[in-house]
């Protein structure tokens, strides 16, 4: 069977076939007849995978120019 990243429609609490709540952020679920029915009923919608956090390099402190003004 294939799988898809799904989440409950906003404001709904949906249980998987094993009785556990499907997280609001979504989960990868096998497309069983139970899950397909929840999709058809509008209880589950497709979810976007979380965006990876961009790694940022620490900013370099610029060296203060030492003036030769005397």
PQR file with spaces between the fields and no chain letter, atoms N, CA, C, O and H, PARSE charges and radii, in Angstrom:
ATOM       1  N    UNK     1       0.838   -1.187    0.000 -0.4000 1.5000
ATOM       2  CA   UNK     1       0.000    0.000    0.000 -0.0000 2.0000
ATOM       3  C    UNK     1       0.876    1.240    0.000  0.5500 1.7000
ATOM       4  O    UNK     1       2.015    1.216    0.465 -0.5500 1.4000
ATOM       5  N    UNK     2       0.334    2.304   -0.521 -0.4000 1.5000
ATOM       6  CA   UNK     2       1.084    3.550   -0.522 -0.0000 2.0000
ATOM       7  C    UNK     2       0.784    4.328    0.761  0.5500 1.7000
ATOM       8  O    UNK     2      -0.134    4.000    1.512 -0.5500 1.4000
ATOM       9  H    UNK     2      -0.592    2.323   -0.899  0.4000 1.0000
ATOM      10  N    UNK     3       1.568    5.344    0.978 -0.4000 1.5000
ATOM      11  CA   UNK     3       1.422    6.163    2.186 -0.0000 2.0000
ATOM      12  C    UNK     3       1.399    7.631    1.779  0.5500 1.7000
ATOM      13  O    UNK     3       1.854    7.991    0.693 -0.5500 1.4000
ATOM      14  H    UNK     3       2.314    5.610    0.367  0.4000 1.0000
ATOM      15  N    UNK     4       0.870    8.469    2.653 -0.4000 1.5000
ATOM      16  CA   UNK     4       0.798    9.904    2.398 -0.0000 2.0000
ATOM      17  C    UNK     4       0.928   10.655    3.708  0.5500 1.7000
ATOM      18  O    UNK     4       0.591   10.137    4.772 -0.5500 1.4000
ATOM      19  H    UNK     4       0.501    8.177    3.536  0.4000 1.0000
ATOM      20  N    UNK     5       1.418   11.881    3.618 -0.4000 1.5000
ATOM      21  CA   UNK     5       1.516   12.758    4.778 -0.0000 2.0000
ATOM      22  C    UNK     5       0.174   13.469    4.926  0.5500 1.7000
ATOM      23  O    UNK     5      -0.204   14.288    4.088 -0.5500 1.4000
ATOM      24  H    UNK     5       1.691   12.302    2.753  0.4000 1.0000
ATOM      25  N    UNK     6      -0.541   13.146    6.003 -0.4000 1.5000
ATOM      26  CA   UNK     6      -1.886   13.671    6.222 -0.0000 2.0000
ATOM      27  C    UNK     6      -2.012   14.275    7.606  0.5500 1.7000
ATOM      28  O    UNK     6      -1.283   13.906    8.527 -0.5500 1.4000
ATOM      29  H    UNK     6      -0.234   12.481    6.684  0.4000 1.0000
ATOM      30  N    UNK     7      -2.950   15.212    7.747 -0.4000 1.5000
ATOM      31  CA   UNK     7      -3.234   15.801    9.052 -0.0000 2.0000
ATOM      32  C    UNK     7      -4.736   15.995    9.172  0.5500 1.7000
ATOM      33  O    UNK     7      -5.430   16.068    8.158 -0.5500 1.4000
ATOM      34  H    UNK     7      -3.542   15.512    6.999  0.4000 1.0000
ATOM      35  N    UNK     8      -5.251   16.079   10.398 -0.4000 1.5000
ATOM      36  CA   UNK     8      -6.683   16.343   10.570 -0.0000 2.0000
ATOM      37  C    UNK     8      -7.036   17.743   10.074  0.5500 1.7000
ATOM      38  O    UNK     8      -6.232   18.671   10.174 -0.5500 1.4000
ATOM      39  H    UNK     8      -4.688   16.019   11.221  0.4000 1.0000
ATOM      40  N    UNK     9      -8.239   17.880    9.542 -0.4000 1.5000
ATOM      41  CA   UNK     9      -8.715   19.195    9.142 -0.0000 2.0000
ATOM      42  C    UNK     9      -8.725   20.087   10.383  0.5500 1.7000
ATOM      43  O    UNK     9      -8.955   19.600   11.490 -0.5500 1.4000
ATOM      44  H    UNK     9      -8.891   17.126    9.461  0.4000 1.0000
ATOM      45  N    UNK    10      -8.480   21.384   10.209 -0.4000 1.5000
ATOM      46  CA   UNK    10      -8.375   22.309   11.332 -0.0000 2.0000
ATOM      47  C    UNK    10      -9.591   22.188   12.244  0.5500 1.7000
ATOM      48  O    UNK    10     -10.736   22.238   11.794 -0.5500 1.4000
ATOM      49  H    UNK    10      -8.294   21.779    9.310  0.4000 1.0000
ATOM      50  N    UNK    11      -9.320   22.029   13.521 -0.4000 1.5000
ATOM      51  CA   UNK    11     -10.377   21.979   14.514 -0.0000 2.0000
ATOM      52  C    UNK    11     -10.941   20.589   14.769  0.5500 1.7000
ATOM      53  O    UNK    11     -11.858   20.428   15.574 -0.5500 1.4000
ATOM      54  H    UNK    11      -8.390   21.987   13.888  0.4000 1.0000
ATOM      55  N    UNK    12     -10.401   19.589   14.090 -0.4000 1.5000
ATOM      56  CA   UNK    12     -10.922   18.234   14.268 -0.0000 2.0000
ATOM      57  C    UNK    12      -9.903   17.353   14.965  0.5500 1.7000
ATOM      58  O    UNK    12      -8.695   17.564   14.862 -0.5500 1.4000
ATOM      59  H    UNK    12      -9.656   19.721   13.436  0.4000 1.0000
ATOM      60  N    UNK    13     -10.414   16.369   15.673 -0.4000 1.5000
ATOM      61  CA   UNK    13      -9.572   15.344   16.295 -0.0000 2.0000
ATOM      62  C    UNK    13      -9.952   14.033   15.630  0.5500 1.7000
ATOM      63  O    UNK    13     -11.100   13.597   15.708 -0.5500 1.4000
ATOM      64  H    UNK    13     -11.396   16.198   15.757  0.4000 1.0000
ATOM      65  N    UNK    14      -8.986   13.408   14.979 -0.4000 1.5000
ATOM      66  CA   UNK    14      -9.253   12.215   14.187 -0.0000 2.0000
ATOM      67  C    UNK    14      -8.423   11.066   14.739  0.5500 1.7000
ATOM      68  O    UNK    14      -7.246   11.230   15.060 -0.5500 1.4000
ATOM      69  H    UNK    14      -8.053   13.762   14.916  0.4000 1.0000
ATOM      70  N    UNK    15      -9.044    9.918   14.842 -0.4000 1.5000
ATOM      71  CA   UNK    15      -8.351    8.728   15.321 -0.0000 2.0000
ATOM      72  C    UNK    15      -7.986    7.821   14.152  0.5500 1.7000
ATOM      73  O    UNK    15      -8.749    7.660   13.199 -0.5500 1.4000
ATOM      74  H    UNK    15     -10.001    9.784   14.581  0.4000 1.0000
ATOM      75  N    UNK    16      -6.804    7.237   14.253 -0.4000 1.5000
ATOM      76  CA   UNK    16      -6.387    6.228   13.282 -0.0000 2.0000
ATOM      77  C    UNK    16      -7.139    4.937   13.595  0.5500 1.7000
ATOM      78  O    UNK    16      -7.855    4.850   14.593 -0.5500 1.4000
ATOM      79  H    UNK    16      -6.184    7.368   15.027  0.4000 1.0000
ATOM      80  N    UNK    17      -6.970    3.958   12.749 -0.4000 1.5000
ATOM      81  CA   UNK    17      -7.689    2.703   12.929 -0.0000 2.0000
ATOM      82  C    UNK    17      -7.319    2.009   14.233  0.5500 1.7000
ATOM      83  O    UNK    17      -8.123    1.258   14.786 -0.5500 1.4000
ATOM      84  H    UNK    17      -6.388    4.029   11.939  0.4000 1.0000
ATOM      85  N    UNK    18      -6.093    2.257   14.735 -0.4000 1.5000
ATOM      86  CA   UNK    18      -5.670    1.633   15.991 -0.0000 2.0000
ATOM      87  C    UNK    18      -6.171    2.394   17.221  0.5500 1.7000
ATOM      88  O    UNK    18      -5.894    1.989   18.350 -0.5500 1.4000
ATOM      89  H    UNK    18      -5.440    2.867   14.286  0.4000 1.0000
ATOM      90  N    UNK    19      -6.896    3.478   17.018 -0.4000 1.5000
ATOM      91  CA   UNK    19      -7.486    4.224   18.125 -0.0000 2.0000
ATOM      92  C    UNK    19      -6.676    5.417   18.593  0.5500 1.7000
ATOM      93  O    UNK    19      -7.171    6.207   19.397 -0.5500 1.4000
ATOM      94  H    UNK    19      -7.122    3.808   16.101  0.4000 1.0000
ATOM      95  N    UNK    20      -5.454    5.575   18.121 -0.4000 1.5000
ATOM      96  CA   UNK    20      -4.617    6.705   18.527 -0.0000 2.0000
ATOM      97  C    UNK    20      -5.000    7.946   17.738  0.5500 1.7000
ATOM      98  O    UNK    20      -5.382    7.862   16.572 -0.5500 1.4000
ATOM      99  H    UNK    20      -5.052    4.934   17.467  0.4000 1.0000
ATOM     100  N    UNK    21      -4.892    9.106   18.392 -0.4000 1.5000
ATOM     101  CA   UNK    21      -5.169   10.359   17.702 -0.0000 2.0000
ATOM     102  C    UNK    21      -4.063   10.657   16.698  0.5500 1.7000
ATOM     103  O    UNK    21      -2.881   10.445   16.969 -0.5500 1.4000
ATOM     104  H    UNK    21      -4.581    9.174   19.340  0.4000 1.0000
ATOM     105  N    UNK    22      -4.464   11.144   15.553 -0.4000 1.5000
ATOM     106  CA   UNK    22      -3.498   11.570   14.548 -0.0000 2.0000
ATOM     107  C    UNK    22      -3.055   12.971   14.950  0.5500 1.7000
ATOM     108  O    UNK    22      -3.904   13.834   15.178 -0.5500 1.4000
ATOM     109  H    UNK    22      -5.424   11.316   15.333  0.4000 1.0000
ATOM     110  N    UNK    23      -1.742   13.225   15.046 -0.4000 1.5000
ATOM     111  CA   UNK    23      -1.262   14.534   15.495 -0.0000 2.0000
ATOM     112  C    UNK    23      -1.745   15.673   14.590  0.5500 1.7000
ATOM     113  O    UNK    23      -1.890   15.499   13.380 -0.5500 1.4000
ATOM     114  H    UNK    23      -1.053   12.525   14.861  0.4000 1.0000
ATOM     115  N    UNK    24      -1.988   16.823   15.189 -0.4000 1.5000
ATOM     116  CA   UNK    24      -2.454   17.986   14.437 -0.0000 2.0000
ATOM     117  C    UNK    24      -1.440   18.424   13.386  0.5500 1.7000
ATOM     118  O    UNK    24      -1.821   18.969   12.350 -0.5500 1.4000
ATOM     119  H    UNK    24      -1.871   16.964   16.172  0.4000 1.0000
ATOM     120  N    UNK    25      -0.150   18.192   13.643 -0.4000 1.5000
ATOM     121  CA   UNK    25       0.889   18.564   12.691 -0.0000 2.0000
ATOM     122  C    UNK    25       0.945   17.594   11.519  0.5500 1.7000
ATOM     123  O    UNK    25       1.526   17.902   10.478 -0.5500 1.4000
ATOM     124  H    UNK    25       0.159   17.749   14.485  0.4000 1.0000
ATOM     125  N    UNK    26       0.342   16.425   11.690 -0.4000 1.5000
ATOM     126  CA   UNK    26       0.306   15.451   10.609 -0.0000 2.0000
ATOM     127  C    UNK    26       1.206   14.265   10.871  0.5500 1.7000
ATOM     128  O    UNK    26       2.055   14.282   11.762 -0.5500 1.4000
ATOM     129  H    UNK    26      -0.129   16.175   12.535  0.4000 1.0000
ATOM     130  N    UNK    27       0.995   13.232   10.070 -0.4000 1.5000
ATOM     131  CA   UNK    27       1.765   12.002   10.185 -0.0000 2.0000
ATOM     132  C    UNK    27       1.699   11.284    8.848  0.5500 1.7000
ATOM     133  O    UNK    27       0.769   11.491    8.069 -0.5500 1.4000
ATOM     134  H    UNK    27       0.304   13.218    9.347  0.4000 1.0000
ATOM     135  N    UNK    28       2.682   10.443    8.587 -0.4000 1.5000
ATOM     136  CA   UNK    28       2.667    9.631    7.385 -0.0000 2.0000
ATOM     137  C    UNK    28       1.813    8.400    7.671  0.5500 1.7000
ATOM     138  O    UNK    28       2.112    7.619    8.574 -0.5500 1.4000
ATOM     139  H    UNK    28       3.437   10.274    9.220  0.4000 1.0000
ATOM     140  N    UNK    29       0.753    8.240    6.894 -0.4000 1.5000
ATOM     141  CA   UNK    29      -0.200    7.169    7.127 -0.0000 2.0000
ATOM     142  C    UNK    29      -0.346    6.312    5.882  0.5500 1.7000
ATOM     143  O    UNK    29      -0.323    6.813    4.758 -0.5500 1.4000
ATOM     144  H    UNK    29       0.510    8.875    6.161  0.4000 1.0000
ATOM     145  N    UNK    30      -0.498    4.997    6.104 -0.4000 1.5000
ATOM     146  CA   UNK    30      -0.800    4.107    4.991 -0.0000 2.0000
ATOM     147  C    UNK    30      -2.223    4.382    4.539  0.5500 1.7000
ATOM     148  O    UNK    30      -3.102    4.651    5.358 -0.5500 1.4000
ATOM     149  H    UNK    30      -0.517    4.590    7.017  0.4000 1.0000
ATOM     150  N    UNK    31      -2.446    4.313    3.240 -0.4000 1.5000
ATOM     151  CA   UNK    31      -3.758    4.617    2.697 -0.0000 2.0000
ATOM     152  C    UNK    31      -4.646    3.371    2.724  0.5500 1.7000
ATOM     153  O    UNK    31      -4.931    2.767    1.691 -0.5500 1.4000
ATOM     154  H    UNK    31      -1.732    4.094    2.575  0.4000 1.0000
ATOM     155  N    UNK    32      -5.068    3.010    3.921 -0.4000 1.5000
ATOM     156  CA   UNK    32      -5.966    1.883    4.132 -0.0000 2.0000
ATOM     157  C    UNK    32      -7.395    2.330    3.798  0.5500 1.7000
ATOM     158  O    UNK    32      -7.637    3.528    3.645 -0.5500 1.4000
ATOM     159  H    UNK    32      -4.836    3.500    4.761  0.4000 1.0000
ATOM     160  N    UNK    33      -8.334    1.405    3.683 -0.4000 1.5000
ATOM     161  CA   UNK    33      -9.719    1.822    3.444 -0.0000 2.0000
ATOM     162  C    UNK    33     -10.240    2.783    4.516  0.5500 1.7000
ATOM     163  O    UNK    33     -11.009    3.691    4.201 -0.5500 1.4000
ATOM     164  H    UNK    33      -8.137    0.432    3.808  0.4000 1.0000
ATOM     165  N    UNK    34      -9.834    2.599    5.773 -0.4000 1.5000
ATOM     166  CA   UNK    34     -10.255    3.497    6.858 -0.0000 2.0000
ATOM     167  C    UNK    34      -9.754    4.915    6.604  0.5500 1.7000
ATOM     168  O    UNK    34     -10.516    5.876    6.711 -0.5500 1.4000
ATOM     169  H    UNK    34      -9.209    1.861    6.028  0.4000 1.0000
ATOM     170  N    UNK    35      -8.473    5.045    6.268 -0.4000 1.5000
ATOM     171  CA   UNK    35      -7.879    6.370    6.026 -0.0000 2.0000
ATOM     172  C    UNK    35      -8.490    6.997    4.774  0.5500 1.7000
ATOM     173  O    UNK    35      -8.758    8.199    4.756 -0.5500 1.4000
ATOM     174  H    UNK    35      -7.853    4.264    6.180  0.4000 1.0000
ATOM     175  N    UNK    36      -8.713    6.205    3.733 -0.4000 1.5000
ATOM     176  CA   UNK    36      -9.336    6.731    2.508 -0.0000 2.0000
ATOM     177  C    UNK    36     -10.744    7.268    2.792  0.5500 1.7000
ATOM     178  O    UNK    36     -11.154    8.270    2.207 -0.5500 1.4000
ATOM     179  H    UNK    36      -8.496    5.229    3.747  0.4000 1.0000
ATOM     180  N    UNK    37     -11.475    6.611    3.679 -0.4000 1.5000
ATOM     181  CA   UNK    37     -12.807    7.082    4.042 -0.0000 2.0000
ATOM     182  C    UNK    37     -12.719    8.414    4.775  0.5500 1.7000
ATOM     183  O    UNK    37     -13.522    9.314    4.529 -0.5500 1.4000
ATOM     184  H    UNK    37     -11.141    5.797    4.155  0.4000 1.0000
ATOM     185  N    UNK    38     -11.736    8.546    5.684 -0.4000 1.5000
ATOM     186  CA   UNK    38     -11.554    9.812    6.410 -0.0000 2.0000
ATOM     187  C    UNK    38     -11.203   10.948    5.448  0.5500 1.7000
ATOM     188  O    UNK    38     -11.638   12.084    5.640 -0.5500 1.4000
ATOM     189  H    UNK    38     -11.084    7.815    5.884  0.4000 1.0000
ATOM     190  N    UNK    39     -10.418   10.640    4.415 -0.4000 1.5000
ATOM     191  CA   UNK    39     -10.078   11.653    3.401 -0.0000 2.0000
ATOM     192  C    UNK    39     -11.335   12.033    2.622  0.5500 1.7000
ATOM     193  O    UNK    39     -11.602   13.215    2.406 -0.5500 1.4000
ATOM     194  H    UNK    39     -10.065    9.717    4.260  0.4000 1.0000
ATOM     195  N    UNK    40     -12.102   11.031    2.202 -0.4000 1.5000
ATOM     196  CA   UNK    40     -13.326   11.285    1.423 -0.0000 2.0000
ATOM     197  C    UNK    40     -14.343   12.093    2.231  0.5500 1.7000
ATOM     198  O    UNK    40     -15.070   12.914    1.672 -0.5500 1.4000
ATOM     199  H    UNK    40     -11.885   10.071    2.378  0.4000 1.0000
ATOM     200  N    UNK    41     -14.394   11.863    3.530 -0.4000 1.5000
ATOM     201  CA   UNK    41     -15.326   12.594    4.398 -0.0000 2.0000
ATOM     202  C    UNK    41     -14.838   14.003    4.720  0.5500 1.7000
ATOM     203  O    UNK    41     -15.590   14.806    5.270 -0.5500 1.4000
ATOM     204  H    UNK    41     -13.803   11.195    3.985  0.4000 1.0000
ATOM     205  N    UNK    42     -13.588   14.309    4.384 -0.4000 1.5000
ATOM     206  CA   UNK    42     -13.041   15.635    4.662 -0.0000 2.0000
ATOM     207  C    UNK    42     -12.432   15.758    6.042  0.5500 1.7000
ATOM     208  O    UNK    42     -12.102   16.864    6.471 -0.5500 1.4000
ATOM     209  H    UNK    42     -12.976   13.656    3.937  0.4000 1.0000
ATOM     210  N    UNK    43     -12.272   14.644    6.751 -0.4000 1.5000
ATOM     211  CA   UNK    43     -11.683   14.698    8.091 -0.0000 2.0000
ATOM     212  C    UNK    43     -10.159   14.788    8.046  0.5500 1.7000
ATOM     213  O    UNK    43      -9.548   15.341    8.961 -0.5500 1.4000
ATOM     214  H    UNK    43     -12.540   13.746    6.402  0.4000 1.0000
ATOM     215  N    UNK    44      -9.541   14.254    7.001 -0.4000 1.5000
ATOM     216  CA   UNK    44      -8.093   14.319    6.832 -0.0000 2.0000
ATOM     217  C    UNK    44      -7.776   15.093    5.559  0.5500 1.7000
ATOM     218  O    UNK    44      -8.471   14.960    4.552 -0.5500 1.4000
ATOM     219  H    UNK    44     -10.038   13.804    6.258  0.4000 1.0000
ATOM     220  N    UNK    45      -6.729   15.899    5.613 -0.4000 1.5000
ATOM     221  CA   UNK    45      -6.260   16.658    4.457 -0.0000 2.0000
ATOM     222  C    UNK    45      -4.762   16.431    4.311  0.5500 1.7000
ATOM     223  O    UNK    45      -4.091   16.032    5.263 -0.5500 1.4000
ATOM     224  H    UNK    45      -6.165   16.007    6.432  0.4000 1.0000
ATOM     225  N    UNK    46      -4.247   16.687    3.123 -0.4000 1.5000
ATOM     226  CA   UNK    46      -2.812   16.498    2.919 -0.0000 2.0000
ATOM     227  C    UNK    46      -2.042   17.568    3.689  0.5500 1.7000
ATOM     228  O    UNK    46      -2.499   18.700    3.844 -0.5500 1.4000
ATOM     229  H    UNK    46      -4.792   17.011    2.350  0.4000 1.0000
ATOM     230  N    UNK    47      -0.879   17.183    4.159 -0.4000 1.5000
ATOM     231  CA   UNK    47      -0.035   18.092    4.946 -0.0000 2.0000
ATOM     232  C    UNK    47       1.266   18.342    4.193  0.5500 1.7000
ATOM     233  O    UNK    47       1.715   17.503    3.412 -0.5500 1.4000
ATOM     234  H    UNK    47      -0.507   16.263    4.033  0.4000 1.0000
ATOM     235  N    UNK    48       1.849   19.477    4.432 -0.4000 1.5000
ATOM     236  CA   UNK    48       3.146   19.804    3.848 -0.0000 2.0000
ATOM     237  C    UNK    48       4.241   19.341    4.794  0.5500 1.7000
ATOM     238  O    UNK    48       4.114   19.508    6.007 -0.5500 1.4000
ATOM     239  H    UNK    48       1.484   20.159    5.066  0.4000 1.0000
ATOM     240  N    UNK    49       5.311   18.765    4.267 -0.4000 1.5000
ATOM     241  CA   UNK    49       6.400   18.382    5.157 -0.0000 2.0000
ATOM     242  C    UNK    49       6.999   19.622    5.813  0.5500 1.7000
ATOM     243  O    UNK    49       7.023   20.692    5.204 -0.5500 1.4000
ATOM     244  H    UNK    49       5.414   18.630    3.281  0.4000 1.0000
ATOM     245  N    UNK    50       7.478   19.491    7.039 -0.4000 1.5000
ATOM     246  CA   UNK    50       8.060   20.660    7.707 -0.0000 2.0000
ATOM     247  C    UNK    50       9.282   21.152    6.955  0.5500 1.7000
ATOM     248  O    UNK    50      10.081   20.363    6.450 -0.5500 1.4000
ATOM     249  H    UNK    50       7.458   18.622    7.534  0.4000 1.0000
ATOM     250  N    UNK    51       9.414   22.462    6.889 -0.4000 1.5000
ATOM     251  CA   UNK    51      10.562   23.048    6.197 -0.0000 2.0000
ATOM     252  C    UNK    51      11.801   22.874    7.055  0.5500 1.7000
ATOM     253  O    UNK    51      11.759   23.099    8.264 -0.5500 1.4000
ATOM     254  H    UNK    51       8.765   23.103    7.300  0.4000 1.0000
ATOM     255  N    UNK    52      12.910   22.472    6.433 -0.4000 1.5000
ATOM     256  CA   UNK    52      14.136   22.331    7.222 -0.0000 2.0000
ATOM     257  C    UNK    52      14.626   23.701    7.682  0.5500 1.7000
ATOM     258  O    UNK    52      14.533   24.695    6.962 -0.5500 1.4000
ATOM     259  H    UNK    52      12.944   22.289    5.451  0.4000 1.0000
ATOM     260  N    UNK    53      15.139   23.716    8.882 -0.4000 1.5000
ATOM     261  CA   UNK    53      15.661   24.979    9.407 -0.0000 2.0000
ATOM     262  C    UNK    53      16.968   25.293    8.701  0.5500 1.7000
ATOM     263  O    UNK    53      17.842   24.437    8.565 -0.5500 1.4000
ATOM     264  H    UNK    53      15.215   22.908    9.467  0.4000 1.0000
ATOM     265  N    UNK    54      17.084   26.523    8.260 -0.4000 1.5000
ATOM     266  CA   UNK    54      18.295   26.945    7.569 -0.0000 2.0000
ATOM     267  C    UNK    54      19.413   27.102    8.586  0.5500 1.7000
ATOM     268  O    UNK    54      19.250   27.727    9.634 -0.5500 1.4000
ATOM     269  H    UNK    54      16.374   27.219    8.370  0.4000 1.0000
ATOM     270  N    UNK    55      20.530   26.528    8.253 -0.4000 1.5000
ATOM     271  CA   UNK    55      21.689   26.696    9.133 -0.0000 2.0000
ATOM     272  C    UNK    55      22.297   28.057    8.853  0.5500 1.7000
ATOM     273  O    UNK    55      22.581   28.403    7.707 -0.5500 1.4000
ATOM     274  H    UNK    55      20.663   26.020    7.402  0.4000 1.0000
ATOM     275  N    UNK    56      22.486   28.805    9.893 -0.4000 1.5000
ATOM     276  CA   UNK    56      23.073   30.126    9.735 -0.0000 2.0000
ATOM     277  C    UNK    56      24.454   30.126   10.357  0.5500 1.7000
ATOM     278  O    UNK    56      24.682   29.575   11.434 -0.5500 1.4000
ATOM     279  H    UNK    56      22.255   28.523   10.824  0.4000 1.0000
ATOM     280  N    UNK    57      25.339   30.745    9.662 -0.4000 1.5000
ATOM     281  CA   UNK    57      26.696   30.870   10.183 -0.0000 2.0000
ATOM     282  C    UNK    57      26.732   32.059   11.134  0.5500 1.7000
ATOM     283  O    UNK    57      26.063   33.064   10.898 -0.5500 1.4000
ATOM     284  H    UNK    57      25.154   31.192    8.787  0.4000 1.0000
ATOM     285  N    UNK    58      27.501   31.949   12.193 -0.4000 1.5000
ATOM     286  CA   UNK    58      27.615   33.112   13.081 -0.0000 2.0000
ATOM     287  C    UNK    58      28.239   34.282   12.328  0.5500 1.7000
ATOM     288  O    UNK    58      29.179   34.120   11.549 -0.5500 1.4000
ATOM     289  H    UNK    58      28.044   31.132   12.385  0.4000 1.0000
ATOM     290  N    UNK    59      27.694   35.450   12.584 -0.4000 1.5000
ATOM     291  CA   UNK    59      28.216   36.636   11.903 -0.0000 2.0000
ATOM     292  C    UNK    59      29.601   36.952   12.429  0.5500 1.7000
ATOM     293  O    UNK    59      29.876   36.873   13.627 -0.5500 1.4000
ATOM     294  H    UNK    59      26.931   35.582   13.217  0.4000 1.0000
ATOM     295  N    UNK    60      30.448   37.307   11.508 -0.4000 1.5000
ATOM     296  CA   UNK    60      31.799   37.701   11.907 -0.0000 2.0000
ATOM     297  C    UNK    60      31.771   39.146   12.365  0.5500 1.7000
ATOM     298  O    UNK    60      31.142   40.015   11.762 -0.5500 1.4000
ATOM     299  H    UNK    60      30.225   37.371   10.535  0.4000 1.0000
ATOM     300  N    UNK    61      32.459   39.355   13.425 -0.4000 1.5000
ATOM     301  CA   UNK    61      32.590   40.738   13.877 -0.0000 2.0000
ATOM     302  C    UNK    61      33.700   41.381   13.052  0.5500 1.7000
ATOM     303  O    UNK    61      34.812   40.863   12.948 -0.5500 1.4000
ATOM     304  H    UNK    61      32.970   38.649   13.915  0.4000 1.0000
ATOM     305  N    UNK    62      33.363   42.503   12.483 -0.4000 1.5000
ATOM     306  CA   UNK    62      34.383   43.179   11.681 -0.0000 2.0000
ATOM     307  C    UNK    62      35.394   43.827   12.618  0.5500 1.7000
ATOM     308  O    UNK    62      35.041   44.392   13.653 -0.5500 1.4000
ATOM     309  H    UNK    62      32.460   42.924   12.568  0.4000 1.0000
ATOM     310  N    UNK    63      36.607   43.732   12.242 -0.4000 1.5000
ATOM     311  CA   UNK    63      37.671   44.333   13.032 -0.0000 2.0000
ATOM     312  C    UNK    63      37.602   45.850   12.854  0.5500 1.7000
ATOM     313  O    UNK    63      37.554   46.356   11.733 -0.5500 1.4000
ATOM     314  H    UNK    63      36.894   43.273   11.402  0.4000 1.0000
ATOM     315  N    UNK    64      37.598   46.541   13.946 -0.4000 1.5000
ATOM     316  CA   UNK    64      37.593   48.012   13.871 -0.0000 2.0000
ATOM     317  C    UNK    64      38.914   48.463   13.289  0.5500 1.7000
ATOM     318  O    UNK    64      39.990   48.040   13.712 -0.5500 1.4000
ATOM     319  H    UNK    64      37.637   46.130   14.856  0.4000 1.0000
ATOM     320  N    UNK    65      38.798   49.325   12.320 -0.4000 1.5000
ATOM     321  CA   UNK    65      40.024   49.823   11.690 -0.0000 2.0000
ATOM     322  C    UNK    65      40.728   50.752   12.679  0.5500 1.7000
ATOM     323  O    UNK    65      40.152   51.694   13.224 -0.5500 1.4000
ATOM     324  H    UNK    65      37.924   49.669   11.977  0.4000 1.0000
ATOM     325  N    UNK    66      41.973   50.438   12.870 -0.4000 1.5000
ATOM     326  CA   UNK    66      42.762   51.290   13.781 -0.0000 2.0000
ATOM     327  C    UNK    66      43.269   52.465   12.974  0.5500 1.7000
ATOM     328  O    UNK    66      44.024   52.318   12.013 -0.5500 1.4000
ATOM     329  H    UNK    66      42.441   49.673   12.428  0.4000 1.0000
ATOM     330  N    UNK    67      42.836   53.615   13.392 -0.4000 1.5000
ATOM     331  CA   UNK    67      43.221   54.823   12.678 -0.0000 2.0000
ATOM     332  C    UNK    67      44.660   55.233   12.979  0.5500 1.7000
ATOM     333  O    UNK    67      45.181   54.997   14.070 -0.5500 1.4000
ATOM     334  H    UNK    67      42.222   53.734   14.173  0.4000 1.0000
ATOM     335  N    UNK    68      45.264   55.831   12.016 -0.4000 1.5000
ATOM     336  CA   UNK    68      46.629   56.322   12.211 -0.0000 2.0000
ATOM     337  C    UNK    68      46.598   57.831   12.432  0.5500 1.7000
ATOM     338  O    UNK    68      47.629   58.502   12.410 -0.5500 1.4000
ATOM     339  H    UNK    68      44.842   56.023   11.130  0.4000 1.0000
ATOM     340  N    UNK    69      45.389   58.347   12.646 -0.4000 1.5000
ATOM     341  CA   UNK    69      45.293   59.795   12.901 -0.0000 2.0000
ATOM     342  C    UNK    69      45.828   60.092   14.298  0.5500 1.7000
ATOM     343  O    UNK    69      45.389   59.513   15.292 -0.5500 1.4000
ATOM     344  H    UNK    69      44.551   57.802   12.664  0.4000 1.0000
ATOM     345  N    UNK    70      46.800   61.023   14.341 -0.4000 1.5000
ATOM     346  CA   UNK    70      47.362   61.399   15.621 -0.0000 2.0000
ATOM     347  C    UNK    70      47.345   62.864   15.798  0.5500 1.7000
ATOM     348  O    UNK    70      47.786   63.366   16.831 -0.5500 1.4000
ATOM     349  H    UNK    70      47.156   61.493   13.534  0.4000 1.0000
